[in-house]
Amino acid sequence: MIPSRFFVTCAPGLEPLLHAELRELRLARIEQQVGGVYFEGSWADALQVNLWARTAVRVLLRLARFPAATEEELYAGVASIDWDPYLRPDGSFVVDAHSNASALDHTLFIEQRVKDALVDRFREAHGQRPRVDKEAPELSIHAHIYKDRCTLLVDTSGDSLHKRGYRRYQGRAPLAETLSAALVLDSGWDQRSPLMDPFAGSGTILIEAAMLACRIAPGLLRPSFALERWKGWDARLGSKLRESARAQRIAIGKRVLLGLETEPETVRGALENLQALGLESAIRFEHGRAENWEYKRGWNAWIVTNPPYGERIGDEEALARTFRSLGRRWKEHCTGWHASVLLGNPRLAASLELRAERQRAVRNGALECEILHYAL
Ligand SMILES: C[S@@+](CC[C@H](N)C(=O)[O-])C[C@H]1O[C@@H](n2cnc3c(N)ncnc32)[C@H](O)[C@@H]1O
């Protein structure tokens, strides 16, 4: 089979981390772009990325690129594609279009024409056509037109990959699993030293850290990915790759993962999430305040955390006080420790009164954030 080109999407700012993950998976022709990373490989490679890439949001297969300055060119480009490997004549699909700096700029119209060309091709070849399903399509098609050229991609993932399948408890403001994993990876945690999250919430950062240390593939709890429902998919391949992913799991051993949290209800939720992964004994949660905890000198832990941002009026002043005490405590007791803090509010970062050794801008949903790394 000729290798295909895949585009793996991620949250803006995380591209270098995703790039490093794809290198670790030993994929070919890896190329970083804005919003994601390209690689070249087989459908099996795409399943591996769906199973293993912790910072990826979606894995898209690039089907074609063609000129699309006019409606006719767009139609001809789509009609020339062999859709049979991806879609059955009685299957379902949806088209999502984007356009930028192009003559065809009406996205609804673009979606319509892509749909028409695909449907006509099926009718001619099979006398039957797949139907449009916006809720649960078997095939999601993305048409991106930029400077009058159309890139057509199909989604191999299905649901966004942050949905790992372990979140039984939501919590108030859980950090996305993909961003939590990114924070742990970016911190440079050695996977042996203690790791603590003093604002643990539903424990996503700690859970992602435990999964990393135990080599648990983040996609293993998902029943299937979209490409496994394609017509040309070989089901034996899926079982084989899952089996070999399962075999890589190792025990948490003596590693210490610790979470602090002020709300007991949230801690109960975190434990439910851990049970889904069989990791209930891997993480210890304590009820307490981050700024009052007794950070033990010489413990040399990694602090990886996502404190509250102070979205509500009045919160910010109290939080600034918390951050000042926290910064002082870290300075006094945590020499030799590392701290990686995801913050969406630069004023609060200043209240820590510590100098970051490096930082990375990331987007957390609609919020522009900063990951600040401190060598304490
Ligand atoms: C932004 S949330 C963390 C979300 C978490 N990363 C997750 O994925 O669920 C911040 C958490 O810090 C807790 N919190 C607020 N003030 C605290 C303090 N002084 N010490 C410890 N936890 C605190 C809140 O109850 C909340 O659960």
The ligand as a Gaussian input file, in Angstrom:
#p B3LYP/6-31G(d) Opt

LIG

0 1
 C       -8.511000      24.699000      37.965000
 S       -8.978000      23.518000      39.148000
 C       -7.921000      22.140000      38.817000
 C       -8.546000      21.213000      37.853000
 C       -7.778000      19.932000      37.700000
 N       -6.533000      20.130000      36.968000
 C       -8.675000      18.906000      36.997000
 O       -8.342000      18.519000      35.872000
 O       -9.706000      18.575000      37.539000
 C       -8.305000      24.134000      40.621000
 C       -8.644000      23.311000      41.853000
 O       -7.969000      23.857000      42.982000
 C       -8.805000      23.763000      44.134000
 N       -8.322000      24.785000      45.069000
 C       -8.647000      26.092000      45.150000
 N       -7.907000      26.705000      46.090000
 C       -7.077000      25.774000      46.609000
 C       -6.028000      25.794000      47.590000
 N       -5.720000      26.907000      48.218000
 N       -5.369000      24.641000      47.835000
 C       -5.677000      23.500000      47.203000
 N       -6.653000      23.411000      46.259000
 C       -7.331000      24.535000      45.962000
 C      -10.191000      23.977000      43.589000
 O      -11.165000      23.377000      44.444000
 C      -10.124000      23.299000      42.201000
 O      -10.562000      21.968000      42.270000

